[in-house]
Amino acid sequence: ALLAIAYAAIAGSMISRAYIDIGDGNYLYTSSRMADGLMIYRDFLSPQPPMHLLTGSILIRIGRLFASTDAPLYTVRVFSLVLHLLTMGWIYLLARRLTQPPHGGLIAALIYLATPTGFWWSLGYQSELQEIFWMMGALWCFISFRPRPMVAAGVMTALAVLSNMTAAPYALAAIAYLVVRH
């Protein structure tokens, strides 16, 4: 909890109106157009899967409920930061479950938060944040190998693929494992 609070204080102080990179600007623009009522793939084309953009449009609509013109942008930025911290929680729990030393979870969470790419992603709106969140949740459910958690793992893996197509190889690897497991 202290690690998350410290990270939130550092990253939160760096949140700005500036685009982090072209992906951040593209995702925000596309999500904004969807929040205006346009439908992806019908009214305009996008090479991205829909989940990330749909989430962005919902966040922008929520932000528009506030009086500030910057509120939609900051709503998305805060969401990214919170999602990054929630993913740190998944990683902490996974590492505690899979490693012998009791401090393995803390070390894994620290490594995750200290990764420069992840840090910059948490300041912008990148699809990888949602993809990684869903994949870590799926892994948490998958390793229990019980029926109900396996269903949840399947749903989370589908959400990861619908957020970013780079999750597809992981989904295929999980399916291949399940096929040969029996």
LINQUI-V230872 format. One record per residue. N is the residue number from 1. RES is the residue in one small letter. PHI is phi in degrees with one decimal (999 if undefined). PSI is psi in whole degrees, 0 to 359 (NA if undefined). OMEGA is omega in degrees with one decimal (* if undefined). Layout:
BEGIN
N&RES&PHI&PSI&OMEGA + N&RES&PHI&PSI&OMEGA
END
This chain:
BEGIN
1&a&999&318&178.7 + 2&l&-65.3&322&177.7 + 3&l&-62.9&317&179.0 + 4&a&-65.3&319&179.3 + 5&i&-64.3&316&179.3 + 6&a&-63.3&316&179.0 + 7&y&-62.7&315&-179.8 + 8&a&-61.6&322&178.9 + 9&a&-66.1&317&-179.5 + 10&i&-69.9&306&-177.3 + 11&a&-68.1&321&179.5 + 12&g&-60.0&325&179.1 + 13&s&-71.8&345&-178.2 + 14&m&-100.2&357&179.2 + 15&i&-64.3&134&-178.1 + 16&s&-142.1&178&177.1 + 17&r&-81.6&345&-176.2 + 18&a&-70.8&146&174.3 + 19&y&-72.9&138&179.9 + 20&i&-74.2&316&177.2 + 21&d&-158.8&184&-176.4 + 22&i&-65.2&326&177.9 + 23&g&-63.1&316&178.5 + 24&d&-57.9&310&179.7 + 25&g&-63.8&318&179.4 + 26&n&-63.4&314&-179.6 + 27&y&-64.3&319&179.9 + 28&l&-66.6&318&179.1 + 29&y&-64.5&313&-178.9 + 30&t&-63.1&317&178.3 + 31&s&-63.7&323&178.3 + 32&s&-65.0&318&177.6 + 33&r&-63.2&322&176.8 + 34&m&-66.6&322&177.0 + 35&a&-65.5&335&176.4 + 36&d&-77.9&352&177.3 + 37&g&113.7&353&177.7 + 38&l&-73.7&151&-178.8 + 39&m&-110.4&126&179.0 + 40&i&-61.5&145&179.9 + 41&y&73.5&338&175.7 + 42&r&-99.1&307&-177.3 + 43&d&-89.5&336&177.1 + 44&f&-157.8&155&-178.1 + 45&l&-94.7&150&175.0 + 46&s&-149.2&139&178.6 + 47&p&-79.4&357&-174.4 + 48&q&-91.9&149&171.1 + 49&p&-65.1&159&-168.1 + 50&p&-78.5&336&-169.2 + 51&m&-60.2&313&-178.4 + 52&h&-63.2&317&-178.8 + 53&l&-70.5&322&177.1 + 54&l&-64.1&317&176.6 + 55&t&-60.4&316&178.2 + 56&g&-60.5&320&179.9 + 57&s&-67.4&323&176.7 + 58&i&-65.2&317&179.0 + 59&l&-63.1&319&178.5 + 60&i&-65.5&319&176.8 + 61&r&-61.8&320&176.7 + 62&i&-63.0&314&179.8 + 63&g&-62.0&329&179.3 + 64&r&-69.8&346&177.4 + 65&l&-71.0&341&-180.0 + 66&f&-91.2&158&-173.7 + 67&a&-71.1&329&-174.9 + 68&s&-69.1&141&177.2 + 69&t&-72.8&339&178.1 + 70&d&-88.6&353&-175.5 + 71&a&-57.5&318&179.0 + 72&p&-59.9&318&179.3 + 73&l&-64.3&314&-179.1 + 74&y&-69.2&331&175.2 + 75&t&-62.4&315&178.2 + 76&v&-65.9&317&-179.0 + 77&r&-62.5&315&179.6 + 78&v&-66.0&320&176.6 + 79&f&-57.2&315&-179.9 + 80&s&-60.6&317&179.2 + 81&l&-64.5&315&179.3 + 82&v&-64.2&318&179.0 + 83&l&-62.8&321&176.9 + 84&h&-62.0&318&179.2 + 85&l&-70.3&323&176.1 + 86&l&-64.7&322&176.4 + 87&t&-65.5&322&174.6 + 88&m&-58.1&323&177.0 + 89&g&-63.4&315&175.9 + 90&w&-58.2&314&-177.7 + 91&i&-64.3&318&177.1 + 92&y&-58.3&310&-178.5 + 93&l&-64.4&319&178.6 + 94&l&-63.0&313&-178.8 + 95&a&-65.1&321&176.9 + 96&r&-62.6&323&-178.3 + 97&r&-74.3&327&-172.5 + 98&l&-98.9&347&-177.3 + 99&t&-112.4&156&-179.6 + 100&q&-79.5&314&-178.5 + 101&p&-66.0&139&-178.0 + 102&p&-65.4&339&-179.7 + 103&h&-93.4&8&179.8 + 104&g&-59.9&322&179.0 + 105&g&-64.7&319&179.7 + 106&l&-66.4&319&178.8 + 107&i&-63.7&315&179.7 + 108&a&-63.2&318&179.0 + 109&a&-63.8&319&179.0 + 110&l&-64.7&316&178.1 + 111&i&-61.5&317&179.3 + 112&y&-60.5&314&-178.6 + 113&l&-71.2&333&-177.2 + 114&a&-85.0&353&-180.0 + 115&t&-69.1&121&-175.8 + 116&p&-57.7&319&-179.9 + 117&t&-61.9&314&178.3 + 118&g&-61.3&323&178.5 + 119&f&-61.4&312&-179.5 + 120&w&-66.6&323&177.1 + 121&w&-61.4&324&-177.9 + 122&s&-71.5&347&177.7 + 123&l&-91.6&346&-178.0 + 124&g&-122.0&199&178.5 + 125&y&-120.3&93&-177.5 + 126&q&-116.1&143&-178.4 + 127&s&-69.2&336&-178.7 + 128&e&-61.8&328&179.7 + 129&l&-61.1&315&178.4 + 130&q&-69.6&319&179.6 + 131&e&-58.2&311&-177.9 + 132&i&-65.8&320&177.6 + 133&f&-57.6&310&-179.1 + 134&w&-66.2&323&-179.8 + 135&m&-69.0&323&177.0 + 136&m&-67.6&320&175.4 + 137&g&-63.4&319&178.3 + 138&a&-64.0&318&178.5 + 139&l&-63.4&319&177.5 + 140&w&-57.3&315&179.2 + 141&c&-71.9&321&-175.3 + 142&f&-63.3&319&-173.9 + 143&i&-72.3&345&175.5 + 144&s&-75.8&333&177.2 + 145&f&52.4&44&172.0 + 146&r&-114.6&156&-172.3 + 147&p&-54.9&307&-176.6 + 148&r&-63.7&312&176.5 + 149&p&-62.3&331&178.3 + 150&m&-67.7&324&175.2 + 151&v&-63.3&315&177.7 + 152&a&-61.4&321&177.9 + 153&a&-62.0&320&178.1 + 154&g&-64.1&316&179.0 + 155&v&-64.1&314&-179.6 + 156&m&-65.3&324&177.7 + 157&t&-66.0&319&176.5 + 158&a&-62.0&319&177.6 + 159&l&-64.1&324&177.7 + 160&a&-64.4&315&179.6 + 161&v&-65.5&323&178.4 + 162&l&-74.5&348&175.7 + 163&s&-91.7&322&-178.6 + 164&n&-158.6&127&-174.4 + 165&m&-66.7&347&178.4 + 166&t&-69.5&352&174.8 + 167&a&-80.3&346&-176.6 + 168&a&-57.9&316&178.5 + 169&p&-61.5&325&177.4 + 170&y&-67.4&321&177.1 + 171&a&-63.7&317&178.7 + 172&l&-65.0&322&177.6 + 173&a&-64.2&320&178.1 + 174&a&-65.0&319&178.1 + 175&i&-64.4&316&179.0 + 176&a&-60.9&319&177.9 + 177&y&-61.4&316&179.9 + 178&l&-64.2&325&179.4 + 179&v&-65.3&314&-176.5 + 180&v&-84.5&344&-177.6 + 181&r&-60.4&322&-177.3 + 182&h&-90.6&NA&*
END
